[in-house]
Amino acid sequence: MVDLPVHTIVFEILTRVPTKDVGHSKSVCKQWYAVLSTQDFVRIHCSCSLVSSNQRVLLIDDLTCSVHPIIFQSNDYGPSSIVTFPFHYHNNDVSILSHLNGLLCVCLNHTYELLLWNPTTIAFKHLSNSDSHGFYINNLDAIGLYVDADDDYKVLHIKRRSGVLGYLCPHFNWSAGTFCGGTLYFTVCECWIGVQGDKLSTRSFYRNGSRCFSECKK
């Protein structure tokens, strides 16, 4: 039997297996661990996961969190698998604010803490600290996940407060950020108390490797 090169096994086979199996494969040897941890492998594996047969939906209710395969032919969900929250939470406490490549940014509603959470690996990281950074205020803050020019995952936390003019003032509602084609987009809608206006625009923060806000013309 001819041994397959490591490059062939990793990039032609392991890029097509579920994420949990990739995690198990990291324990085979140091070489596999190093290659499977590279950004090149992560990027290719994410691209292969975008096919319809690999799509999943995560549902959170008061007490449980479950993952369901999506059946596109019947517009339905398949059998669920229960996901255990790895962090302390209360009933009806976890809100998903943004997501990218299976990584979630969530808020604990009773403390306003922000966390990064990977439901597949169960790994999580607190973004809040004792200096009052990383706490989320509903209807004022906006969150977006993106990948920078070095292929590192970043969290953009936009804080809108009174006294700020323009699109960052509280009179504008911001959607969660959507990262597409190297750009992080937000939909912004102007609104007032009791009345929602008809002014709608799209703002971009991270575009072509530079960090700046710009308005997308329609």
C-alpha positions in Angstrom: 0.0 0.0 0.0 1.3 3.4 -1.0 1.3 6.0 1.8 -0.5 9.2 0.9 1.4 12.5 1.4 0.3 14.5 4.4 -0.6 17.4 2.2 -3.0 15.2 0.2 -4.6 13.8 3.4 -5.0 17.2 4.9 -6.2 19.3 2.0 -8.0 16.8 -0.1 -9.6 14.6 2.6 -9.7 16.4 6.0 -11.0 19.6 4.5 -14.2 17.7 3.7 -14.9 16.0 7.1 -16.9 17.5 10.0 -15.2 19.9 12.4 -15.3 17.5 15.3 -13.3 14.9 13.3 -10.8 17.6 12.4 -10.3 18.2 16.1 -9.8 14.5 16.7 -7.3 14.3 13.9 -5.1 17.0 15.5 -4.1 14.4 18.1 -2.6 12.0 15.5 0.9 13.7 15.5 2.6 17.1 15.9 2.8 17.5 12.1 -0.9 17.1 11.6 -1.7 19.4 14.6 0.5 22.1 13.0 -1.0 21.8 9.5 -4.6 21.6 10.7 -4.1 24.7 12.8 -3.0 26.9 9.9 -5.3 29.6 8.5 -5.0 28.1 5.0 -6.6 24.9 6.3 -9.3 26.8 8.2 -10.2 28.9 5.2 -10.5 25.8 2.8 -12.4 23.8 5.4 -14.9 26.7 5.8 -15.3 26.9 2.1 -16.1 23.2 1.8 -18.6 23.5 4.7 -20.7 26.0 2.7 -22.2 23.3 0.5 -25.9 22.7 1.3 -25.4 19.2 2.7 -23.2 20.7 5.5 -25.5 23.5 6.5 -26.8 23.5 10.1 -29.0 25.8 12.2 -28.5 26.5 15.9 -31.7 27.1 17.9 -31.7 28.5 21.5 -34.8 28.4 23.7 -35.3 29.0 27.4 -33.4 25.9 28.6 -31.7 24.2 25.7 -29.6 24.8 22.7 -29.9 22.4 19.7 -28.3 22.0 16.3 -30.4 20.8 13.3 -29.3 19.9 9.7 -31.2 21.8 7.1 -33.2 19.8 4.6 -33.5 22.2 1.7 -35.7 19.9 -0.4 -38.5 20.1 2.1 -37.6 23.4 3.7 -37.4 21.6 7.1 -35.0 20.7 9.8 -33.5 17.2 10.4 -33.1 15.5 13.8 -31.5 17.7 16.4 -28.5 17.2 18.6 -28.3 19.0 21.9 -25.4 21.4 22.6 -24.5 22.1 26.2 -23.6 25.7 27.1 -20.0 25.6 28.5 -20.6 28.8 30.4 -22.9 29.8 33.3 -26.2 31.1 32.1 -29.8 31.8 33.3 -33.1 30.9 31.5 -33.7 32.8 28.3 -30.3 34.4 28.8 -28.2 33.9 25.7 -28.6 36.1 22.6 -26.6 35.6 19.4 -25.3 39.0 18.2 -23.1 38.0 15.2 -21.6 34.9 13.6 -18.9 34.0 11.1 -17.7 30.6 10.0 -19.4 28.8 12.9 -18.0 31.2 15.5 -20.6 33.1 17.5 -20.5 36.3 19.5 -23.2 36.1 22.2 -24.5 38.2 25.0 -25.5 37.0 28.5 -28.7 39.1 29.0 -28.5 39.2 32.8 -25.0 40.6 33.0 -24.6 42.1 29.5 -21.3 40.2 29.1 -20.0 39.4 25.7 -18.5 36.0 24.8 -17.0 34.3 21.8 -18.3 30.8 21.5 -17.6 27.9 19.1 -20.6 25.5 19.6 -18.8 22.7 17.7 -15.7 22.6 19.9 -17.5 24.0 23.0 -14.6 26.5 23.4 -15.5 30.0 24.6 -13.8 33.2 25.6 -15.1 36.1 27.8 -14.7 39.5 26.1 -15.8 41.5 29.1 -13.4 42.5 31.9 -13.3 44.3 35.2 -12.6 47.7 33.4 -16.2 47.7 32.0 -15.0 46.9 28.5 -16.9 44.3 26.4 -20.3 44.9 27.9 -23.2 45.1 25.5 -26.2 47.5 25.7 -29.2 46.5 23.7 -30.6 49.0 21.1 -27.4 51.0 21.3 -24.5 48.7 20.5 -23.7 46.8 17.3 -21.4 43.8 16.9 -19.6 42.4 13.8 -17.1 39.6 13.2 -14.5 39.9 10.4 -11.2 38.5 9.2 -8.4 40.9 8.8 -5.5 41.0 6.3 -3.5 38.6 8.5 -6.4 36.1 8.5 -7.1 36.7 12.2 -10.6 36.8 13.5 -11.6 40.2 14.9 -14.7 41.5 16.8 -15.9 45.1 16.1 -18.0 46.5 19.0 -19.7 49.7 18.1 -20.9 51.8 21.1 -23.4 54.5 20.3 -24.2 57.0 23.0 -25.9 60.4 23.5 -24.1 63.4 22.3 -22.6 61.7 19.2 -23.6 63.1 15.8 -24.2 61.3 12.5 -24.8 57.6 12.0 -23.4 56.8 15.5 -26.0 58.7 17.4 -28.8 56.7 19.1 -31.4 57.8 16.6 -30.1 55.2 14.1 -30.6 51.4 14.5 -27.7 49.2 13.4 -28.0 45.6 12.3 -25.5 42.9 13.2 -22.4 43.1 11.0 -22.2 40.8 7.9 -18.8 40.0 6.6 -18.8 39.4 2.8 -16.1 39.7 0.1 -13.5 41.1 2.6 -15.9 43.9 3.8 -17.9 44.1 7.0 -21.4 45.6 6.3 -24.0 47.1 8.6 -27.6 48.1 7.7 -28.5 51.4 9.3 -32.0 52.7 9.7 -33.0 56.1 11.0 -35.7 56.0 13.6 -37.4 58.2 16.3 -39.4 57.4 19.4 -42.7 55.8 18.3 -41.9 56.4 14.6 -39.6 54.6 12.3 -38.4 56.6 9.3 -37.8 55.4 5.8 -34.1 56.3 5.6 -32.1 53.1 5.1 -28.5 52.8 4.1 -25.6 50.4 4.4 -22.4 51.2 6.1 -19.1 49.4 5.7 -16.3 49.3 8.3 -13.5 47.0 7.1 -12.9 47.1 3.4 -9.8 46.0 1.4 -7.7 45.7 4.5 -8.3 49.2 5.8 -10.4 50.2 8.8 -12.7 53.1 8.1 -16.5 53.8 7.8 -17.9 54.5 4.5 -21.4 54.6 3.0 -22.4 52.2 0.3 -24.2 54.0 -2.5 -27.4 52.4 -3.8 
